[in-house]
Structures are given as C-alpha cells and as structure tokens.
Amino acid sequence: MSEAPSPAPMASTLALACAIGLSSALLTVLTLRWLSPPPAMAVVQIDRVLAEHVATVSQRDWNQARQQAEVQRFASALEASLTELSDEGRIVLLNAPAVLSGAPDRTPELRIALQQRLSAESSREAAP
C-alpha cells in the first residue's frame, strides 16, 4: 500500500506555485503600466468656446436655415477637434468648471484645432 505524500512537500509546492503566479501577475501589471501608462487629465473651457461661437454667429445676418447649418458644422468640428486633441495627447478632457485645480488647460490648443478644421471645411466648400 502506498503512503500518502506528506503535507510538508505539498505545502512547499503550493507556496512555490502561488509565488510564481503572483510574480507573473505583478510582472504583467508592471509591464502593461510601463508600456501603456494611464492617460493624463486636462481641461477645456467648452462654455467659453461655445459662447465665442454664438457671439460670432449672432453678428451675422443669416437666415434660420443658414444658422442651423453653421451650428451643425461647428458642432461636428468641435467634436472632431476634441477627439483629435484627446487621442493625440492620450489625455482625458474634462470641462473646466468640473475641475477645481491641478489640470492643465488645453483650451488654446482646442481653439487652434477648431479654427484649422473650420477653415479647411470652408476652403473645401468654396472650391469648385
């Protein structure tokens, strides 16, 4: 009749397997964190950007259809510019009033990207 293995070798084997598993998990987490750091946070002042655009559009003598078309064009360009800014910098963009302090303001970059996008669209529309 064979004897049952003693608990001491089983315990040491189990402890070794746990140590290898934990080490492997820790190494995986550290590697992923190093290769793909979490995104940073930044703010944009969307309320100001929108207010500036509304002020500009309201000064124009456009009919309702033209104003709606401009609002749609602006909204599309704003969304694309926000996505581009977020993706390029691997940052999460938050509305400035929601953040008390500490996050860099990326509103100037947003304004530049938005102006470039709107200008490019205007050029394409004007081209024959």
C-alpha positions in Angstrom: 0.0 0.0 0.0 1.4 3.4 -0.9 1.8 6.0 1.6 0.1 9.4 1.2 2.5 12.2 0.5 3.5 14.2 3.5 1.9 17.6 3.9 5.2 19.4 4.0 6.2 18.9 0.3 2.7 19.6 -0.8 2.7 22.9 1.1 6.0 24.0 -0.3 4.9 23.1 -3.8 1.7 25.1 -3.3 3.6 28.0 -1.9 6.0 28.0 -4.8 3.2 27.9 -7.3 1.5 30.8 -5.6 4.7 32.8 -5.6 5.3 32.1 -9.3 1.7 33.1 -10.1 1.9 36.3 -8.0 5.2 37.2 -9.5 3.9 36.6 -13.0 0.8 38.8 -12.3 2.9 41.6 -10.9 5.3 41.5 -13.8 2.4 41.6 -16.2 0.8 44.6 -14.5 4.2 46.5 -14.3 4.9 45.8 -18.0 1.4 47.0 -19.1 1.7 50.1 -16.9 5.1 50.9 -18.4 4.2 50.2 -22.0 0.8 51.9 -21.7 0.6 54.5 -19.0 -2.8 55.7 -17.9 -4.0 58.8 -19.8 -3.4 62.2 -18.2 -6.2 64.7 -17.3 -6.7 68.1 -18.8 -9.4 70.7 -19.0 -11.1 72.6 -21.8 -13.4 75.6 -21.4 -16.1 74.5 -23.7 -18.6 77.0 -22.3 -16.2 79.9 -23.4 -15.6 78.3 -26.8 -19.3 77.9 -27.4 -20.1 81.4 -26.2 -17.5 82.9 -28.6 -19.0 81.0 -31.5 -22.6 82.0 -30.6 -21.4 85.7 -30.4 -19.8 85.4 -33.8 -22.8 83.7 -35.5 -25.3 86.1 -33.9 -23.5 89.1 -35.5 -24.1 87.6 -39.0 -27.2 88.4 -40.9 -28.1 84.8 -41.7 -31.5 83.2 -42.1 -32.6 80.4 -39.8 -31.5 77.6 -42.2 -28.0 79.1 -42.6 -27.7 79.5 -38.8 -28.7 75.9 -38.3 -26.2 74.7 -40.9 -23.5 76.7 -39.2 -24.4 75.2 -35.8 -24.2 71.7 -37.2 -20.9 72.4 -38.9 -19.5 73.9 -35.7 -20.7 71.0 -33.5 -19.2 68.4 -35.9 -15.9 70.3 -36.0 -15.9 70.7 -32.2 -16.4 67.0 -31.6 -13.7 66.0 -34.1 -11.3 68.5 -32.6 -11.9 67.3 -29.1 -11.4 63.7 -30.2 -8.2 64.6 -32.0 -6.8 66.5 -29.1 -7.6 63.7 -26.7 -6.2 61.0 -28.9 -3.0 62.8 -29.8 -2.1 63.6 -26.3 -3.5 60.5 -24.7 -5.5 62.7 -22.3 -8.9 62.7 -20.8 -10.5 66.1 -21.4 -12.8 67.4 -18.7 -15.0 70.5 -18.8 -13.1 73.2 -16.8 -15.9 74.0 -14.3 -15.9 70.4 -13.2 -12.2 70.5 -12.1 -11.2 72.6 -9.1 -7.4 72.8 -9.8 -4.3 71.0 -11.0 -5.2 70.0 -14.5 -3.6 71.8 -17.5 -5.9 73.9 -19.6 -5.9 72.8 -23.3 -8.4 75.3 -24.5 -5.9 77.2 -26.6 -5.0 74.0 -28.5 -8.7 73.3 -28.9 -9.3 76.7 -30.4 -6.4 76.3 -32.9 -7.6 72.8 -34.0 -11.1 74.0 -34.3 -10.2 77.1 -36.4 -8.0 74.9 -38.7 -10.8 72.4 -39.1 -13.4 75.0 -39.9 -11.1 76.9 -42.3 -10.3 73.6 -44.1 -14.0 72.8 -44.4 -14.8 76.4 -45.7 -12.0 76.0 -48.3 -13.4 72.7 -49.5 -16.9 74.1 -49.8 -15.7 77.2 -51.7 -13.6 75.2 -54.1 -15.4 74.5 -57.4 
